[in-house]
Amino acid sequence: MNKNKKKPIPRFNREVCIACTMCVDVCPVGVLDLVISNSPSGFRRYPMLASAHNCTGCASCEKQCPAGAITMIEQEF
């Protein structure tokens, strides 16, 4: 039997995010990308997880986020 494994992946809070892109820059495997989206203050770039399967769950993005907008959550794969 093949059991699903859990690993942490980042969840982004856009209301707290300051769009600094630090998380994208620090990701060692390059699985974070930027998406342009409308916000109350106009268009902004927000981070998103482009590939959950390739994320190592290292939490570098969470640790480097100056706004505290990233939380690692357990995801089943």
N, C-alpha and C positions, 0 to 999 in steps of 0.2 A: 504494500500500500504506500502511496505517495502522500505524505502529510504536507499541508500547507505550512509554510514558515512565516513568522512575523518578523518584520524589521521596521525600524523607525524611518519615517520620511517627513520632510518639512511641510507644515501648513502655514500659509501666509495670511496675516490679518491686514487687509488693505486699508482699513480705517486707521491703523497705527503706522503703517509703512510710510517712510519718508522718501521712497524712491531713490535711494542713494546708490543702488546697484552693487553694494559691497558683497552681498551674498553671492551674486553671480560671479564676481571676480575671485572669491575665495574658494569656490567649489572645486575640489581636486579632480573630479571626473567630468566636469562640464555638463551636468544634467539640468542646470537651472538656466532659464532663458527669460527674456523680457517681453512682455506683451503691453501694447499701448491701449489704454482704456480711458474712458471718460470719468471724471471725478467732479465733485462740486467746484473745484478750483480750476477746471479745464482738463485737457488731456495730460495723462501722466504715464510713466513707464512703471509697470509692476512686475515683480518676479513671479515666475511660475515653474513648477516642476515639469520639465519636458519629457523625462523618462523615469518613471518610478522604479522600473525594474533595474535600471542601471545605477540608481542611487545606492551608495554604500551605507547610508545611515550614520555617517561620521559626525554629524551635527556641527560641522564647521560654520555653516551658514547661520545657525541659531546662535552660536557663540559670538560671531562677529557682528551681528545685527545691532546697530547703535540704538534703534528704537524699540527693540524687544518685540518685533512684529512676527517673529518666526517661532513656532512651537513644533517640536518633533512629536509625531503621533505614530502609534503602532499600526502597521498595515499588513494584511495577510497577502501572501503571494503563493 
